[in-house]
């Protein structure tokens, strides 16, 4: 089969790789129908995730069809259309029993496209299939469902729930990429007073407006002052960091009010300075986290009911074998206006993102 193989920092290609096969009785083999590229994949290509070994097929988000399953798989069977979760769960270890699947110690957690071959291929082996794939209703399009493999659970759990967004809050989201935009959509479910989006790309700020941000700010134009002006100088109740660079994290610490919450979602490849000389007396709660995907069944029901704006995030579509072109478009989002790039799935016209 073909797969998108990481060869080292800055090097990856769509090439022949061995077909996956059932190696454990709890495995399933999925024929990939729709797959996306994640910002984390770009971090891997930059060398920010050194655990990824050269030769690994990248990707951890997909929708596809079960084509084979081990003898102990009970919840799905060949022919079923499923969502492949970005997180794998053994279901037995202490963390899985607490629904903290991202911290699985039984061979799960974030392994696809990280520690084992991932989903950016024609087929993928999914360990612990009973807990790591989700059957899909026929009414939910693959293009919509695939966004629930990672970005919506990540935004909802690591951003909105960890940040404890409440009615009447001021929420600032720093980074209006796919996860930041999903965080804006998810935060709106909790009736905050206002949502402020911060980014450096005009197209992404426009997308933030469409998805429900009440105000937007270019990162180079004093976003902290805008937050202060809108909150009588207090700062935001909740700040969600959705970039993963030191400058964005440190900006978040300056925007949060005393007694507020800072939820870090971004994947950091470099150290960030924690200014405790300024924060020690402010009662600020800072959370970090890897998504658990415990919310995926709930989000699937919401998506099926049309409660999540999934289709607004897909800006470009490609055939599966145009992976290298898709990566190029996604990595140059400031130029291309790319939000979420889809490969495979039901083909539809590309959506132009207006530039403010």
N, C-alpha and C positions, 0 to 999 in steps of 0.2 A: 504494500500500500504506500501512499504518500503521506508525509507528515512534515510539519515545520520544525526543524531541528536547530536547537541552540548549539553553536560551535565555540562559543567564547564571547567575551565582551565585544559588542559591535558586529558579531558574525552569526548569521542564521540563514537557513535556506529551506525551500520546499523540495523534498527529495524522497527517494525510496527508503523505506524503513521496514523492518520485519512486521508481519501481521501479528496483532495481539492474539493471545489464546487464553482460555480459562486455565489458571494455574492453581487456584484455590477453590474449594467448593462453594465459597460465598461470592465469587466473582461473577460479573456479567460483562459481555462484550456488546458495545453499542455502535451501531452504524451512525456516524455523525451526519445530521441533517442541517443543522444551523449552529454556528459557532461565532464567538466574538473575540475581540482583542481587548485586553485590560491594560490599564495604566501600569499594573504590576508587571506585566510582560515587558513593558518598556524599561522598568527598573532592572529587570533581569538582564536585558540586553546591554544596559549601561554598566553592568557588573555590580549592582547594588545588592544582589542576593547571591552571595558566593556559594551557598549550599547547592545551587543548581549546577549539575555537572555537564560539561560538554557532551553532546550526544543525546540530550534529553529532548523529547518532543514537548513543545510549550503548550500552554492553554489549560484553562480550568473552568470554562463555561461552555455548555453545549446543550442542545436538544437533539435527540436522535431516536433510533428504533433498536430495541433489544434484538440481537440476532443469535445469541447463545448465552446460557446461564449455567452456573454450577449447580450441583445436586442439592445444595442447602439453601438455594435462593427460593423464597416462598411468595414474595409480594409482586413480582413481575415475571413475565415469561416472554419468549420470542414473539415478536410482532407488536409488543406494547410500545407506544410512543412515550418517551420519558424525558424529564429534565435531569441533567447530570449536575449535581450540586458541586460547587467549588470546594466544599469540605466533605471529607469522608469520615464516617463514624463507625467504630467497631461495635458500639452499643454495650460494651461490658466493663470498660475501665471506669475509674472513679469520675473522671470528667464527663464522659458520655452519660453516666447515670445522673449527672447534674445538668444535663442538656448543654454542657460546655464543649460541644463537639470539636471546636477549633483547637482545643488543647488535648485532643485524644492521645492517649499513651498506648493504645493497642494496635498501632499500625495505621491510624487514620490521621485526621487533621487536614492541613493543607498539604496534600501530597501530589495531586495531579498537576503536571507541568512544573513541578518543584522537586520532588524526590523521586517520582516515577513519571513515565511518559504520560502526556496530557491529551487534551481534547482537540488541538489544532491539527487534525489528521482525519483520514477517512474512517478510521475505526479507533475505539479506545477501550481499554480494559478498566473497569470500575470495580475496585475491591469493596467488600461489604455492601453489595448492591441493595439489599433489603432496606438499609437505612441511608443510602447515599444517592439513590435516584428516586424521582417522584413521578408516578404515572400522571399523564396530562389528559384533561378533558378534551374532547374533539373540538369544542368551541373555541379553545384558546390557541391562537396562532403561534407557530414556532418563533416568529420574530418577536412576539411579546413575551413568550415564556422564557426565552433565553436570558432576558434581562433579570430574571429572578434567580439565576444561578449564582450571582455574585453581587452586582452593584446595588440592587434594591435591599437584599438582606443586610449588606454591609452598611449602607446608609442608614437604614432603619435601626439596626441593633447597635452598631458601634458609634453612630452619630447621634441619632434622635433619642434612643432609649438610654444609652450611657449618659447623654447630656441631660436627661430628665426634662425634656421640653414639656412645658405646661401651658395651659390657657393663659393668655395675656403676656407671655414672655416676648422679649426681643431676642431674636435668634440671628446671629451673624454666621454665614457660611463662607469660609475663605477657600476659594478654589471652586470654579463652576464647570469642572469637567463632569464626566458622567456620574461619578459617585456624589459629587457636590450637588449636581442637579437633582439626583434621586433623593438626597437629603432634604432639599427644599420641598420637593413634592411630599415626602414623608412627614416633614415637620408640620406641614399645613393640616395634617390629620388631627393635630392636637390644638388647633385654634390659637396659635400665638398672635400677639398684637401686630407684630411686623416681622418680616424676614428681610435681611440685608445680605446681598451677594457681593463678593469681592473677587475680582479676577483681573487679568491683564489683557484678555482677548475680547474685543467688542462683540464678536459673534456669540461667545459664551455668555456674556452679560445679557445680550438680547434673549438668548434661550432661557436664562434665569428669570427674566421678566415674564416670559410666556408660561413658565412652570409655576409662577406664583410669588416670586420675590417682589416685595413692595418697594425696595430701593436697591440700586446697584452702585458700585464704586470701582473705579479703576485702581488697581493696587498702587499705582504711582501718584495718585491724587488724594493723599491723606484720608484713607478710609477710616482710620481711627477717629479723625475729627468728625466725619459724618456720623459715625456711631454715637459719639459723645453729643453731637448736636441733637440727635433724635431721641436721646435718653436723658436729657437735662444733665449731662455730664457724668452720669453713672457708669455707662458701659453696657454691654449686652449681657442679658441673663445667661445665655448659652452661646458659646462660640464653637463651631465645628471646623476643625482643620482637615481639609480634604486635598492637600497638595503633596506634602511629604518632603519639604525642604526646610532648612533651619530658619530662613527668613520668614516663611509663612507661619511657623510655629511661634516664633517670637512675636510676630504681629498679633497673633491670637491672644497671647498673654497680656498684651497691652490693651486689648479691646474688651476683655471680660471685666464685669463689674465686681466689686467686693461681694463675696458670698455667691458668686456665679460659678458656672461649670464650663470647663473646656474639654471637649471630647475630641481626641486625636484619632483621625481615621487614616491619614496619609501614611504611605510606606516610606520610611526614612532610611536613606543610605548613608547619611553623614550625621555626626553629633550636632545637637542643637543646644544652645545655652539656656539653662533654666535660671532666670533672674530671681533667685530667692531673696536677694537683698531688697527687692521691690514687692515680692509676692507673699513673704512669710506671714505678714499681718493681715492679709486680705481675705482669709477664709475661702480661698479658691479651691475647687475640686478639679483635678486633672485626671482624666481617664484615658487609657490606651486599650487597644483590643484587636484581636483577630476575629473576624466574623465566626459565629457558631452555626448559622443557618437554621437555628431552631424556629425562626419565624417563617420559614419558607412555606409550610402548608397554609398559614394564614394569608401570606402575600399572594399565593396562588389563587386562593378563593377571591381575594380582592381584585386581582387582575382579571379573573374570569367574569366578575361582575362589572368590569369596566371602571373600577375605582382608582386605578393607577395609570398615569399618563405614559405608558411604556412606548407607544409608537412615536411620540414626540422626540425621543432620544436617538432613534436610528436615522442617521443622515446619509450614510453611504452603504451600498450593498455590492458584493462581489461574488463571483463563483468561488467555490472552495479552493480551486487550484490557483487563484490569484492572490495568495496569501502575502507574497512579498510586496505586491503593489498596495494591498490593504494596509500593511504595516507602514509603508511609506506615507500614505495619506493620513493615517492615524497619528503618526509621530510628528507630523507637520500641521497639527490642528490649528495653530494660529493662522496659517496660510490657507488651509483647505476648508476651515469651518467644521471639521469633523467632530462629532460628539461620540456616538457609539457606531462602530463599524461592524456590519453583519456580513458573514460569509455563508453562502448556502441559503437555505430557507426558501420561501416563496418569493420569487423575484418581483420587485416593484420599482418604480421610478425613483431615482435618487431625489432626496429632499434638499433643496437649496436653503442654506442658512443665511438670512440677511445679515449684512455687516452694518453696524450702526455708524 
